Amino acid sequence: MSREPATGAVNKLASKVARDIEADIVRRGWTIGVSLGSEQALQHRYGVSRSVLREAVRLVEHHQVARMRRGPGGGLITCEPDAGPATRAVIIYLEYRGTTLVDLLNARMVLEPLAASLAADRIDEAGIARLRAVLRGEAQWKPGLPAPRDEFHIALAEQSKNPVLQLFIDILMRLTTRYALASETDSANEAIEAVDRMHIDHSELAAAVTAGDSARAKTLSERHIEAVTAWLQQHHPGTGSHRRKPRRVRRSGGEAPRGKLAEMLAAAIADDIAVSGWQVGSVFGAETALLERYRVSRAVLREAVGLLEYHSIGYMRRGPGGGLVIAEPKAQASIDTIALCLQYLNPSREDLRCVRDAIEIDNVAKVVKRRSEPQVAAFLAAHRCVFFEDAQGPPGDVGTGAVDESRFHVGLAELAGNALLDLFLRIIVELLRRHWASTGQALPTWSDITAVHHAHLRIVEAIEAGDESMARYRIRRHLDAAASWWL
């Protein structure tokens, strides 16, 4: 008699099946409204039990990739993904990593001027109307009303027509809003002046974009972010100084669907875990205590816990002294979630390339400044050794050489020290990997690998010499040459 696997094994297998289902949807062209098959057919296709399949379907539904429809003509139906769950998952991970205000504003400085410049080249009349509508909303704000939501930067990123930039800037603005809400002003007049200054900056930037002046749009974007940086650094009291009360999950407009309510509950619990200090290994609460705290059914709580386990936020431990144990979030779940959303949006080669280049050029400049740190010096020395070993030995495995290419760039991102840009680059690398796997491109030759390792050596030499401009030049040239591999 077969036994049902333990809960942890079920969740692990369900995660794998969810990824397989999502990969199948991508391979089929992601046609909205198409049935992938009934529950019974999917069980047979993936060779799993009903409980494992249903847990996998919950994850797929969490990603807004497909929904299970019951009854005649039902089955697992593909749908248009929602970036909301993906961005929330990324923000949870970044909060655990301890993303600083400096990291956030640096990431904005790297990506938003690029978006403003592209918007000036690509905006149409509908986009102009969108920006002007946002500006009118800002102008209508009066003292005593809640501070206006900063939608301008998201609206501007939309005009870049680059889905990668749009999604990354959405994440940056959500994090900025969190910092802004925790900031304090000395007087009501100071708050009014800040809103007025923001509106003036936005109006000038919108005018430059509308006029098609990409250079001025880029400059104004940089100046505005510098002003935001100065204001937040002056008024933000420091991360973690404002503690929020645990939230009760509410049903709006009647009874919310159980799956949606589970997502809301998972987000609320994750937020409360972050507020509590994220004490990995401690019990956040027993199941009965959590049911009372959040006022939800056991079925909704257990579904929410499944989502928390998927994102490595917590897991349920049974028995005496058990409960929801706080875990250490892993980057891969966030990377996979965002990469899947971007696969649906189908960014072009140039979309990926321009964002990747902006991040990598900024990374190498930071590494130059940190070149004397032991961790940086060790990384540079290791890659110098890799080059000399490959140059003097016989041809090796080209697959390993391709992996070395990714590791070099991801390694530079880690050394640069910005958790946001590090994660964004990993997402782009994952997209490139999926593109490579799905198109069946031929592996590079060993001479290609040798050329790449030589380019790495030249970049390493510029970093070790402290020559920032040469390091920027060489990484840019290398990225141009390596584009034929990945794109």
ChimeraX attribute file (.defattr): number of C-alpha atoms within 10 A of each C-alpha:
attribute: neighborCount
match mode: 1-to-1
recipient: residues
	/A:1	3
	/A:2	4
	/A:3	5
	/A:4	11
	/A:5	13
	/A:6	8
	/A:7	15
	/A:8	14
	/A:9	12
	/A:10	19
	/A:11	21
	/A:12	16
	/A:13	18
	/A:14	26
	/A:15	23
	/A:16	13
	/A:17	22
	/A:18	23
	/A:19	17
	/A:20	14
	/A:21	21
	/A:22	19
	/A:23	15
	/A:24	13
	/A:25	20
	/A:26	16
	/A:27	10
	/A:28	11
	/A:29	9
	/A:30	19
	/A:31	14
	/A:32	14
	/A:33	13
	/A:34	16
	/A:35	18
	/A:36	19
	/A:37	16
	/A:38	19
	/A:39	19
	/A:40	12
	/A:41	12
	/A:42	18
	/A:43	17
	/A:44	12
	/A:45	10
	/A:46	12
	/A:47	12
	/A:48	16
	/A:49	16
	/A:50	14
	/A:51	15
	/A:52	24
	/A:53	23
	/A:54	17
	/A:55	22
	/A:56	25
	/A:57	23
	/A:58	24
	/A:59	24
	/A:60	24
	/A:61	21
	/A:62	21
	/A:63	23
	/A:64	19
	/A:65	25
	/A:66	28
	/A:67	20
	/A:68	20
	/A:69	14
	/A:70	11
	/A:71	8
	/A:72	7
	/A:73	9
	/A:74	16
	/A:75	21
	/A:76	23
	/A:77	19
	/A:78	22
	/A:79	18
	/A:80	16
	/A:81	21
	/A:82	13
	/A:83	18
	/A:84	15
	/A:85	20
	/A:86	24
	/A:87	21
	/A:88	16
	/A:89	22
	/A:90	22
	/A:91	20
	/A:92	19
	/A:93	26
	/A:94	19
	/A:95	18
	/A:96	18
	/A:97	15
	/A:98	12
	/A:99	17
	/A:100	17
	/A:101	18
	/A:102	13
	/A:103	16
	/A:104	21
	/A:105	18
	/A:106	18
	/A:107	22
	/A:108	24
	/A:109	19
	/A:110	17
	/A:111	22
	/A:112	25
	/A:113	24
	/A:114	22
	/A:115	27
	/A:116	32
	/A:117	24
	/A:118	23
	/A:119	28
	/A:120	26
	/A:121	17
	/A:122	17
	/A:123	20
	/A:124	13
	/A:125	9
	/A:126	10
	/A:127	18
	/A:128	18
	/A:129	12
	/A:130	16
	/A:131	25
	/A:132	19
	/A:133	14
	/A:134	20
	/A:135	18
	/A:136	12
	/A:137	14
	/A:138	23
	/A:139	14
	/A:140	8
	/A:141	15
	/A:142	12
	/A:143	11
	/A:144	8
	/A:145	7
	/A:146	8
	/A:147	15
	/A:148	13
	/A:149	10
	/A:150	17
	/A:151	15
	/A:152	23
	/A:153	21
	/A:154	22
	/A:155	19
	/A:156	28
	/A:157	27
	/A:158	23
	/A:159	27
	/A:160	24
	/A:161	18
	/A:162	23
	/A:163	20
	/A:164	27
	/A:165	23
	/A:166	22
	/A:167	20
	/A:168	22
	/A:169	22
	/A:170	21
	/A:171	21
	/A:172	22
	/A:173	18
	/A:174	16
	/A:175	18
	/A:176	18
	/A:177	13
	/A:178	11
	/A:179	20
	/A:180	16
	/A:181	10
	/A:182	17
	/A:183	17
	/A:184	14
	/A:185	14
	/A:186	8
	/A:187	8
	/A:188	11
	/A:189	11
	/A:190	12
	/A:191	15
	/A:192	17
	/A:193	11
	/A:194	15
	/A:195	20
	/A:196	15
	/A:197	15
	/A:198	17
	/A:199	20
	/A:200	16
	/A:201	17
	/A:202	23
	/A:203	19
	/A:204	15
	/A:205	23
	/A:206	24
	/A:207	17
	/A:208	22
	/A:209	27
	/A:210	23
	/A:211	15
	/A:212	18
	/A:213	17
	/A:214	22
	/A:215	16
	/A:216	20
	/A:217	27
	/A:218	22
	/A:219	15
	/A:220	20
	/A:221	26
	/A:222	20
	/A:223	15
	/A:224	19
	/A:225	18
	/A:226	15
	/A:227	15
	/A:228	18
	/A:229	18
	/A:230	11
	/A:231	15
	/A:232	20
	/A:233	15
	/A:234	12
	/A:235	15
	/A:236	17
	/A:237	14
	/A:238	14
	/A:239	15
	/A:240	13
	/A:241	10
	/A:242	10
	/A:243	13
	/A:244	11
	/A:245	8
	/A:246	15
	/A:247	13
	/A:248	14
	/A:249	18
	/A:250	15
	/A:251	13
	/A:252	8
	/A:253	6
	/A:254	7
	/A:255	9
	/A:256	12
	/A:257	10
	/A:258	16
	/A:259	17
	/A:260	15
	/A:261	21
	/A:262	26
	/A:263	21
	/A:264	18
	/A:265	26
	/A:266	24
	/A:267	20
	/A:268	18
	/A:269	24
	/A:270	23
	/A:271	18
	/A:272	18
	/A:273	21
	/A:274	19
	/A:275	17
	/A:276	15
	/A:277	11
	/A:278	20
	/A:279	14
	/A:280	15
	/A:281	13
	/A:282	14
	/A:283	18
	/A:284	22
	/A:285	17
	/A:286	18
	/A:287	18
	/A:288	10
	/A:289	12
	/A:290	17
	/A:291	16
	/A:292	11
	/A:293	14
	/A:294	17
	/A:295	14
	/A:296	19
	/A:297	12
	/A:298	13
	/A:299	12
	/A:300	21
	/A:301	22
	/A:302	16
	/A:303	21
	/A:304	25
	/A:305	22
	/A:306	26
	/A:307	24
	/A:308	25
	/A:309	23
	/A:310	20
	/A:311	24
	/A:312	19
	/A:313	27
	/A:314	27
	/A:315	22
	/A:316	22
	/A:317	16
	/A:318	12
	/A:319	8
	/A:320	7
	/A:321	9
	/A:322	15
	/A:323	21
	/A:324	22
	/A:325	19
	/A:326	24
	/A:327	20
	/A:328	16
	/A:329	24
	/A:330	15
	/A:331	18
	/A:332	16
	/A:333	18
	/A:334	26
	/A:335	22
	/A:336	17
	/A:337	20
	/A:338	27
	/A:339	23
	/A:340	25
	/A:341	24
	/A:342	19
	/A:343	14
	/A:344	16
	/A:345	14
	/A:346	15
	/A:347	17
	/A:348	12
	/A:349	12
	/A:350	12
	/A:351	16
	/A:352	20
	/A:353	18
	/A:354	15
	/A:355	21
	/A:356	20
	/A:357	16
	/A:358	15
	/A:359	18
	/A:360	23
	/A:361	19
	/A:362	18
	/A:363	25
	/A:364	26
	/A:365	21
	/A:366	19
	/A:367	24
	/A:368	23
	/A:369	15
	/A:370	19
	/A:371	20
	/A:372	14
	/A:373	11
	/A:374	10
	/A:375	11
	/A:376	21
	/A:377	16
	/A:378	13
	/A:379	16
	/A:380	22
	/A:381	13
	/A:382	11
	/A:383	17
	/A:384	18
	/A:385	12
	/A:386	15
	/A:387	18
	/A:388	13
	/A:389	11
	/A:390	17
	/A:391	13
	/A:392	8
	/A:393	8
	/A:394	8
	/A:395	13
	/A:396	12
	/A:397	10
	/A:398	17
	/A:399	13
	/A:400	10
	/A:401	20
	/A:402	19
	/A:403	10
	/A:404	17
	/A:405	16
	/A:406	14
	/A:407	13
	/A:408	15
	/A:409	20
	/A:410	19
	/A:411	16
	/A:412	20
	/A:413	26
	/A:414	17
	/A:415	22
	/A:416	22
	/A:417	15
	/A:418	19
	/A:419	22
	/A:420	24
	/A:421	27
	/A:422	22
	/A:423	21
	/A:424	22
	/A:425	22
	/A:426	22
	/A:427	24
	/A:428	20
	/A:429	21
	/A:430	19
	/A:431	23
	/A:432	19
	/A:433	14
	/A:434	16
	/A:435	15
	/A:436	16
	/A:437	11
	/A:438	12
	/A:439	9
	/A:440	8
	/A:441	12
	/A:442	8
	/A:443	12
	/A:444	14
	/A:445	15
	/A:446	18
	/A:447	11
	/A:448	16
	/A:449	22
	/A:450	18
	/A:451	16
	/A:452	21
	/A:453	23
	/A:454	19
	/A:455	20
	/A:456	22
	/A:457	20
	/A:458	18
	/A:459	24
	/A:460	24
	/A:461	16
	/A:462	20
	/A:463	27
	/A:464	21
	/A:465	13
	/A:466	18
	/A:467	15
	/A:468	20
	/A:469	13
	/A:470	17
	/A:471	24
	/A:472	21
	/A:473	13
	/A:474	20
	/A:475	24
	/A:476	17
	/A:477	12
	/A:478	18
	/A:479	17
	/A:480	12
	/A:481	13
	/A:482	16
	/A:483	12
	/A:484	9
	/A:485	14
	/A:486	17
	/A:487	16
